[in-house]
Amino acid sequence: MPGLGEAVTAPGQGRHQAVFEDLPGIVRALVADHTPDLPVFKGLVITGSDRMRLYLTAPDGSITYGADVIISHTGPGLLGGITAGYLENEYDQKPTDDPLCDVVVDLTRY
C-alpha cells in the first residue's frame, strides 16, 4: 500500500507513458520533410496499448489511408515504407468501416 504522498499507478501505466512520449517524435518525422509527391499526414488515433492508426491522404487527395502501426516499432523503416509507396499497394489495402479513411493498410510488420 502506498504511503502518504506516493503516487498510485495503474498496472501497465509506465508502458503507456512511454508510448505517449514517442508520439511527438513520430508526428514530427511525418510532417517535417513533406514534399508534394508524398502522402499528407492528417492525424492519428491510439488503438491499443502499443498500436495506433495513422491517417494519411494520397498526394492528389483521391484517397485517405488508415495505416495501422506498432508505436514502439516506428522509426526509419516505417517512415521509409510510408514514403516508398507501401500504402499504394492495392493488395495490402483492406476495406474498412472507419469513417476517417477509405482503406486500411497493415504496417505492423515494419
Backbone bond lengths (Angstrom), bond angles and torsions (degrees), N, CA, C in turn:
res aa  C-N    CA-C-N  psi(-1)  N-CA   C-N-CA  omega(-1)  CA-C   N-CA-C  phi
1 M - - - 1.447 - - 1.524 108.11 -
2 P 1.346 117.64 132.00 1.450 119.96 -177.91 1.524 111.68 -67.17
3 G 1.312 113.84 146.73 1.452 119.41 176.80 1.521 111.24 -81.68
4 L 1.304 115.71 175.66 1.452 122.08 179.88 1.528 109.60 -58.88
5 G 1.302 117.27 128.34 1.454 122.04 178.60 1.519 115.08 86.56
6 E 1.343 118.17 -5.07 1.458 120.53 178.57 1.524 109.49 -88.34
7 A 1.299 115.59 139.56 1.459 120.64 -179.64 1.520 110.77 -74.80
8 V 1.311 115.07 143.34 1.450 121.47 174.14 1.522 106.46 -100.35
9 T 1.324 117.49 126.16 1.454 120.64 179.42 1.514 109.77 -119.87
10 A 1.300 114.27 144.11 1.458 119.99 178.13 1.526 109.24 -75.20
11 P 1.336 117.45 152.38 1.465 119.64 176.71 1.530 109.94 -57.33
12 G 1.309 117.21 133.59 1.461 121.64 178.76 1.511 114.58 83.68
13 Q 1.315 118.24 -3.15 1.461 120.10 -176.71 1.526 111.20 -61.90
14 G 1.329 118.25 -36.86 1.452 121.08 178.28 1.518 111.93 -59.98
15 R 1.337 116.63 -40.86 1.465 120.94 177.97 1.516 110.78 -63.76
16 H 1.325 117.41 -43.14 1.458 121.02 178.91 1.519 110.93 -64.59
17 Q 1.321 117.07 -39.08 1.456 120.99 179.96 1.530 109.97 -61.28
18 A 1.315 117.22 -42.73 1.464 120.84 179.42 1.528 111.00 -62.47
19 V 1.324 117.18 -39.06 1.463 121.32 178.74 1.519 109.64 -62.22
20 F 1.328 117.77 -46.84 1.458 120.71 -178.83 1.521 111.91 -66.66
21 E 1.316 117.86 -30.19 1.454 120.26 177.62 1.523 111.40 -68.27
22 D 1.341 119.10 -25.56 1.463 122.83 178.95 1.527 112.73 -78.11
23 L 1.320 119.07 -22.53 1.462 121.86 -171.78 1.525 114.57 -60.25
24 P 1.328 120.61 -44.36 1.476 118.03 -179.87 1.526 112.89 -58.02
25 G 1.307 117.88 -39.76 1.458 120.85 178.38 1.518 112.55 -65.61
26 I 1.325 116.09 -38.45 1.464 120.61 178.15 1.523 109.89 -63.45
27 V 1.323 116.20 -47.61 1.466 120.29 -179.37 1.525 110.22 -62.65
28 R 1.331 118.01 -44.69 1.470 120.73 178.20 1.520 111.19 -57.52
29 A 1.325 116.93 -43.02 1.466 120.69 -179.24 1.528 111.54 -63.87
30 L 1.323 117.09 -34.22 1.459 120.54 -178.75 1.521 113.38 -76.37
31 V 1.316 117.69 -27.59 1.466 119.51 -175.06 1.529 113.99 -110.35
32 A 1.329 118.53 -14.73 1.462 121.13 -172.37 1.521 113.75 -64.39
33 D 1.301 118.21 -43.36 1.459 120.92 -173.77 1.522 111.99 -116.59
34 H 1.305 116.85 41.37 1.461 118.92 -176.64 1.531 111.08 -67.33
35 T 1.320 114.71 136.72 1.452 121.87 173.66 1.517 108.20 -125.21
36 P 1.318 117.89 157.07 1.475 120.83 -173.99 1.526 115.82 -59.36
37 D 1.325 119.30 -21.60 1.465 119.95 -177.81 1.528 113.34 -94.37
38 L 1.341 118.36 8.52 1.460 122.48 179.37 1.525 110.86 -110.36
39 P 1.338 117.60 156.25 1.463 120.16 176.03 1.527 111.09 -57.82
40 V 1.316 115.78 148.95 1.461 122.41 -178.94 1.523 109.22 -99.36
41 F 1.330 116.97 124.16 1.457 122.19 178.02 1.516 109.60 -70.37
42 K 1.345 116.35 127.99 1.463 121.88 -179.15 1.516 113.18 -109.96
43 G 1.335 117.47 -29.73 1.455 120.24 -178.71 1.512 110.79 163.48
44 L 1.336 114.94 -173.71 1.457 120.02 179.40 1.511 110.20 -153.27
45 V 1.330 114.72 159.12 1.451 122.63 176.38 1.519 107.19 -134.23
46 I 1.331 116.82 131.68 1.455 121.51 174.42 1.528 106.92 -75.06
47 T 1.326 116.92 124.25 1.465 120.45 -176.81 1.520 113.49 -112.54
48 G 1.323 117.64 -4.02 1.455 122.10 179.55 1.509 109.65 -170.71
49 S 1.313 116.31 -176.81 1.463 119.78 -175.47 1.525 112.47 -65.12
50 D 1.325 118.91 -25.39 1.462 121.52 178.43 1.525 109.79 -141.44
51 R 1.324 116.17 28.11 1.463 120.97 -177.04 1.521 109.63 -131.20
52 M 1.323 113.89 150.03 1.454 119.35 173.74 1.521 108.97 -150.55
53 R 1.310 114.82 163.09 1.461 121.04 173.67 1.528 106.85 -114.82
54 L 1.334 114.92 120.60 1.454 121.47 174.57 1.519 108.01 -88.38
55 Y 1.316 116.87 140.26 1.458 121.08 175.99 1.518 107.96 -110.27
56 L 1.337 115.19 123.06 1.452 121.96 -178.35 1.523 108.57 -134.68
57 T 1.311 115.98 140.56 1.454 120.85 178.95 1.520 109.15 -105.05
58 A 1.326 116.37 140.37 1.462 121.16 176.97 1.524 108.82 -56.39
59 P 1.333 117.19 150.00 1.466 120.19 -178.41 1.529 113.67 -53.48
60 D 1.327 117.77 -33.46 1.469 119.70 179.62 1.527 112.77 -88.68
61 G 1.342 116.70 0.86 1.470 121.17 177.44 1.513 114.64 77.96
62 S 1.326 117.88 8.28 1.460 120.96 -173.96 1.520 114.40 -76.86
63 I 1.322 118.13 -22.74 1.461 120.84 -175.15 1.530 109.23 -150.52
64 T 1.320 115.11 145.93 1.464 120.18 174.30 1.520 107.69 -111.73
65 Y 1.322 114.82 126.79 1.464 122.29 -179.67 1.520 110.10 -97.43
66 G 1.310 116.24 142.81 1.449 122.62 166.18 1.516 106.37 -107.91
67 A 1.315 117.49 114.31 1.457 121.42 -177.38 1.516 109.00 -106.47
68 D 1.337 117.08 111.44 1.463 121.67 179.08 1.524 109.03 -81.18
69 V 1.340 115.98 126.34 1.465 121.19 -177.42 1.523 110.43 -136.54
70 I 1.321 114.96 159.34 1.459 121.93 172.25 1.524 106.59 -95.10
71 I 1.304 117.09 121.32 1.457 122.12 -172.53 1.520 111.86 -58.95
72 S 1.325 117.17 -45.45 1.462 119.44 -176.56 1.525 112.55 -69.55
73 H 1.328 118.23 -10.46 1.460 121.55 179.19 1.519 112.30 -101.94
74 T 1.313 117.93 1.20 1.452 118.76 -179.41 1.515 109.66 -71.18
75 G 1.269 115.24 142.59 1.453 121.67 -178.87 1.512 108.88 173.30
76 P 1.310 117.27 -160.15 1.465 120.51 -176.58 1.522 114.16 -56.83
77 G 1.343 117.94 -36.69 1.460 119.84 -179.94 1.512 112.62 -63.52
78 L 1.312 116.20 -47.01 1.465 120.12 179.48 1.511 110.53 -65.79
79 L 1.308 116.89 -48.21 1.457 119.99 -177.88 1.527 110.36 -64.13
80 G 1.334 116.56 -36.63 1.457 119.94 175.46 1.520 111.50 -64.86
81 G 1.338 116.40 -37.80 1.460 120.67 177.95 1.518 112.25 -63.60
82 I 1.308 116.09 -40.35 1.463 119.98 179.13 1.522 110.11 -64.15
83 T 1.317 117.01 -43.27 1.461 119.89 -177.65 1.524 112.97 -79.42
84 A 1.339 117.95 -16.23 1.463 120.77 -177.71 1.527 112.99 -90.35
85 G 1.305 118.54 0.54 1.446 120.10 175.32 1.514 116.56 103.04
86 Y 1.330 118.89 8.34 1.469 119.99 178.70 1.523 112.45 -60.12
87 L 1.310 116.85 -30.09 1.463 119.52 179.31 1.528 111.02 -66.15
88 E 1.309 116.71 -31.90 1.458 121.75 -173.31 1.526 113.83 -83.30
89 N 1.330 118.36 -6.26 1.462 121.07 179.51 1.532 109.07 -70.73
90 E 1.305 116.15 108.05 1.469 120.21 -174.46 1.521 113.14 -62.67
91 Y 1.335 118.45 -21.58 1.467 120.90 179.05 1.530 111.95 -75.77
92 D 1.320 116.88 -21.90 1.468 120.95 177.88 1.522 112.38 -91.39
93 Q 1.315 117.82 -10.84 1.461 121.37 -178.33 1.524 110.42 -81.78
94 K 1.330 115.11 135.60 1.461 121.36 179.20 1.532 108.71 -121.12
95 P 1.323 117.04 144.05 1.465 119.49 174.82 1.526 110.07 -61.24
96 T 1.317 117.19 156.07 1.457 120.39 -177.87 1.517 111.30 -144.43
97 D 1.322 115.10 155.33 1.460 120.37 171.60 1.530 110.02 -103.08
98 D 1.330 116.71 9.64 1.461 122.20 177.54 1.526 107.58 -72.80
99 P 1.335 118.44 117.95 1.466 120.28 -177.59 1.529 113.96 -69.02
100 L 1.330 117.93 -9.17 1.459 120.62 -177.80 1.525 113.54 -92.60
101 C 1.338 117.74 -7.29 1.463 118.91 -179.85 1.525 110.37 -146.39
102 D 1.328 114.13 158.90 1.462 120.76 -179.63 1.529 112.02 -85.72
103 V 1.332 116.82 -38.50 1.465 122.14 178.43 1.523 108.56 -140.58
104 V 1.338 115.59 159.38 1.465 121.85 176.72 1.523 107.57 -115.81
105 V 1.326 115.37 138.61 1.453 122.38 176.55 1.521 107.50 -121.61
106 D 1.336 116.61 126.65 1.455 121.20 -179.62 1.526 109.76 -84.67
107 L 1.330 116.84 107.09 1.465 122.25 177.93 1.523 110.87 -110.53
108 T 1.324 116.64 25.41 1.472 120.06 -178.37 1.519 111.96 -71.54
109 R 1.314 118.91 -13.06 1.466 120.79 -179.03 1.535 111.95 -88.27
110 Y 1.314 118.25 -3.20 1.468 120.92 -178.78 1.498 111.26 -95.24
